[in-house]
Amino acid sequence: MSFLSLSLADQMSVLQADRAKSASSQLAFAFKVHCIDREEFVMLKTIALTNSDSVYIEDMEAVQKLRDLLHQALLELECQRRPDDPQRAGRLLLTLPLLRQTAGRALTTFYSIKTRGGVPMHKLFLEMLEAMMDSP
């Protein structure tokens, strides 16, 4: 049994887990420190996804409006749940760079593997990876 005999999904999982372990540990620590629950995590992840710097977004104004609505929803959620902690939403938003850093490290890892050519990757995955790495 060799690494190449693993499914593509398993190869990516193993490589991503190894390379992104540090960023994941930092993210997990931040989430524990702030006691982030499931609803807050989903809100933060959605905000991070709408904070894309992709050049392929057709209607940036619509994405900005959605981001603003999500931000407002997070503020309202935190005001209702923790009225004694008005700064909580801001502290939660400060964890967003860790979310993006973790994703960025995974992309960098996969791109490095692709350029070395040591592991065959599915064509669609390669196209997605190249598009992400080529965007400014």
C-alpha positions in Angstrom: 0.0 0.0 0.0 1.4 3.4 -1.0 0.4 7.0 -0.7 -0.6 7.0 -4.4 -2.9 4.1 -3.9 -5.1 6.2 -1.6 -8.1 7.9 -3.1 -7.6 11.5 -4.2 -9.8 12.7 -1.4 -7.7 10.8 1.2 -4.5 12.1 -0.3 -5.7 15.6 0.0 -7.0 15.1 3.5 -3.7 13.7 4.7 -1.7 16.4 3.1 -4.0 19.2 4.2 -4.1 17.9 7.8 -0.3 17.9 8.0 0.3 21.3 6.5 -2.6 23.1 8.1 -2.2 21.6 11.5 -0.6 24.7 13.0 -3.2 27.1 11.6 -6.0 24.8 12.7 -4.6 24.6 16.2 -4.5 28.4 16.4 -8.1 28.6 15.1 -9.3 25.9 17.6 -7.6 27.7 20.4 -9.2 31.0 19.5 -12.6 29.4 19.3 -12.1 27.8 22.7 -10.9 31.0 24.2 -14.0 32.9 22.9 -16.4 29.9 23.6 -17.7 30.1 20.0 -20.9 28.1 19.6 -22.2 26.5 16.4 -24.4 29.5 15.4 -21.5 31.9 15.8 -19.2 29.6 13.9 -21.6 29.4 11.0 -22.1 33.2 10.9 -18.3 33.8 11.0 -17.7 31.2 8.2 -20.4 32.7 6.1 -19.0 36.2 6.6 -15.6 34.9 5.7 -16.9 33.4 2.5 -18.6 36.6 1.5 -15.4 38.5 2.2 -13.9 37.0 -1.0 -11.4 38.8 -3.0 -12.2 36.7 -6.1 -12.1 38.5 -9.4 -14.8 36.1 -10.6 -17.7 37.7 -8.6 -20.1 39.2 -11.1 -22.2 41.4 -8.7 -19.9 42.7 -6.0 -22.5 45.1 -4.8 -24.9 42.2 -4.0 -22.1 40.3 -2.2 -21.3 43.5 -0.2 -25.0 43.8 0.8 -25.1 40.2 1.8 -21.9 40.7 3.9 -23.4 43.8 5.5 -26.6 41.8 6.4 -24.6 39.0 7.9 -22.5 41.4 9.9 -25.7 43.1 11.2 -27.1 39.7 12.1 -24.0 38.8 14.0 -24.2 42.1 15.9 -27.9 41.5 16.7 -27.3 37.9 17.8 -24.5 38.9 20.2 -26.5 41.9 21.6 -29.4 39.5 22.3 -27.4 36.7 23.8 -24.8 38.7 25.6 -26.0 42.2 26.4 -23.4 42.4 29.1 -20.6 42.0 26.6 -21.0 44.6 23.8 -17.5 44.0 22.4 -18.0 40.3 21.8 -19.0 40.6 18.1 -15.8 42.6 17.4 -13.7 39.9 19.1 -15.4 37.2 17.1 -14.7 39.1 13.9 -11.1 39.3 14.8 -10.9 35.5 14.4 -11.7 35.7 10.7 -8.1 36.1 9.6 -7.4 32.7 11.2 -10.2 31.2 9.1 -8.7 32.6 5.9 -5.2 31.8 6.9 -6.1 28.1 7.4 -7.7 28.0 3.9 -4.8 29.9 2.4 -2.3 27.4 3.8 -4.3 24.5 2.4 -4.3 26.2 -1.1 -0.6 26.8 -0.9 0.1 23.2 0.0 -2.0 21.8 -2.8 -0.5 24.3 -5.3 3.0 23.2 -4.2 2.1 19.6 -4.7 0.7 20.3 -8.1 3.9 22.2 -9.2 6.2 19.4 -8.1 4.1 17.0 -10.1 4.5 14.2 -7.6 0.9 13.4 -7.0 -1.7 13.3 -9.8 -4.7 15.4 -9.1 -8.1 15.5 -10.6 -8.5 18.0 -13.5 -11.3 19.9 -11.9 -9.5 20.3 -8.7 -6.4 21.6 -10.6 -8.5 24.1 -12.5 -10.1 25.4 -9.3 -6.7 25.6 -7.6 -5.1 27.5 -10.5 -8.1 29.9 -10.6 -7.7 30.6 -6.9 -3.9 31.1 -7.2 -4.2 33.3 -10.2 -6.7 35.7 -8.7 -5.2 38.9 -7.4 
